[in-house]
């Protein structure tokens, strides 16, 4: 049994122990610490020089179908594992007020983490999909049972949207499996990539299969115009659920495009590029303007999370190593920054019972540490130099802009120029939120609020990851480059 199998098993066993009435938060913290250590062990054991999929293990399930429980990791998988374990540790370490069913609450949080880790380590197409579905069930429960505001409506909305997205994705994956010649059909993702890369298989109906995958994954990611489930779901979700879903689980769709769709369907990816460029501008500009219009911190962060998916899609659409490296690094950077922002929002809600801008103000006076952390996370989200978001967005913009003949502008260059306005939009809504919540005169009812004390450390951990990747992005790009380069073999330089 490898570290990767333990990463999946530990939170599942911990969830079972918690449901058997063990102290929920203590067990959850212990399990998350073990997983964080395991993720670093996997990272150090990985041979960066050799590259490729390592730390593999395989258990046959249905040999006739070549279905097996097959786990392994390359640089991309390791980065997603690290993101998941860091956010999970921060989410359970952060003290959350749970009024009822505390054991079930923490069991659901751990099952989300287990599902995400299972999806990111699975090299079998069936389990890749199945683990993500496992993670969605506790997400719905957390919002519907322990959420805020109109939580029932938000829970039903996310359930319906993501169920439709998962069904479309399932159709696409079945069509992908069936498109291989009968003698070569397999659920083994590395084997599928080898067959396509070697030219032994040319998949029929690539365009329609890729479109199914793009729409299926896109709904799960909140690609415009399939994004409306995300803001109310995150606004209604308890803090750990918002941190884990926005920071980690939503990245499954982006990971799936990098792991499955792009390397297996390169011609179709180029065919649908213009469609993706048009939709991602909707994420950046339309959703960005909607974010400015929000009057509550939780809804603003929900829309912000949707908006920033547009930058990652721009990197994916570039179809070159610079842009896709930037997209993968931005997945990691956005996961940490949005988790930190939702953590701050959760702490403000616990202390004031409101996140409406008009009811807040001046909180930096009684809570200077929380104000500083929010400011740092907001600067990271905007893309200030020194944070991982800046390093990754620069790569995305350069990668996308280099595709084209020069003047007159190509579709890539025009899209990149429009997407740059998103940086301005991000600065507007983030700085406006910081002013509304933390600056100005403090109301009498907030003057004696306590600062966050030891609860600062989970958020500082998230910020530390952002600063490390911001000042030394090459540490992460050295992992990503060898993992992503083979996925681009099917693409020729765009003219």
C-alpha positions, 0 to 999 in steps of 0.5 A: 500500500503506497502513500497515495492509498493511505491518503484516500484511506485515512480520511475515510477511516477517520470519518467512520471513527467520528461517526462511531462517536469519537471526538470529531474535531480532534480526530479530523485534525489528526487525520488531516495532519497525517494526510499533510505529512503523507503528501510531503512524503509522496512529494519527496519520494517522487523522482523529479528527474525520471518524471511520469507516473510514479508511486503506483499501485493496482488492484484488479476489479474486473479484468475482462474490462481492464477495470482496476483500482489503479493509483499513481501520481505525476507532478500535476497530481502531486500539486493537486494532492498538496492543495487538497491536504493543505486546505483540508488541514486549514478547514478542520483546524479553523474552529467552526461553530456547529450547532448540531450533529457535530460528528456528522459535520466533520465526517462529511468534511473528511469525505469531501477530502477523501473524494478529492484525493481519490479523484486526483490519484486515480489513474483508472477512468472509472474511479476518477469519476466515481471518487468525485461523485463520492465527494459531491454527496457530503457537499450537498449535505453540508449546505442543506443541513448546516448552511446559512440563509436560504440553504435548502434552495442553494443545496437543491440548486447545486445538486441539480446543476452538478448532477446534470454536469456529472451526467453529461460528463459520464456520457462523454467518458463512456463515448471516449471509452467506446471510441477506442477499438474493441481490442484496445479499450481500457480504463487505464488513463496512462495507457489511453494517453500512450495509445493516442500519443503513439498514433496507434489510435485515432479516436472517431467523433472527437469533436462531439466527445470533447464537447460533452467533456467540456460542457460536463467538466465546465458545469462542475467548474462553473464555466459561463453560462453554467455558473449560477449555482456557485455563488449562492452555494458558497454563500450558504455553505458552512466555512469548511465546505466553502473552503473545500469546494471552492478551493479544491473540489471545483478544480476537479473539472480543470484537472480532468481537462488537463488529465483526460480531454486535452491529451486524448482529444487534441484535434477536438480541443483545437476545434472548440477553442473559439467557443471556449475563448468566448465563454471564458470572457463571460466568466471574466467580464460579465461575472466580474461586473456581477461581482462588483454589484454584490452587497454581501461578502459571501456572495462577492467571494462566490462570484469572484471564485467563478470569475477567476475560473476564466483565467484558468480556462484562458491558460488551457485554451492557449494549448502551449506549455507556457499557458497550461503551466500557468493554468495549473499553477493558478489552480493551486494559487486560486485554491489557497487564496479563495480558501483563505478568503472564505476562512476570513468570511467565516470568522467575520460571520461567527463574530457578527452574524452578518456579512452585509457590507452596509452593516459592517465597517471598521473591523480592523480596529478590534480585529487587526490580525483578521484585517491583515490576513484578509488584505493579504488574501485579497491582494493575492486574489487581485494578482499582486506581485509576490503571490502565486496568483501573479506568477501564474496569471503572467504565464497565462497571459503570455501563453495565450497572447503568443498564439497569433500572427501579430497585427491584426490581432488574432482571437487569442490576442483579442481575448487576452487583451479583454481578459486583462481588464479582469485584473482591474475589475478584481481590484475594484471589488476586492478593495471595495470589500476591504474598505466596507468590512475593515476600514472606516468608523467602527460601530459600537456593537463591533467595538469589543469584538475579539481578534482571532487569536490562535485561529490565525494559523490555519489562514497563515498556512494558506498565505504561506503557500501563496507567498512561497509559490509567488517568490519561487514559482519554479519550485512548482513549475519544475513539477508541472512541466514534465507532467504537462509536456506529454499532454501537448504532444498532440498539438502543433504550434498555432499560426 
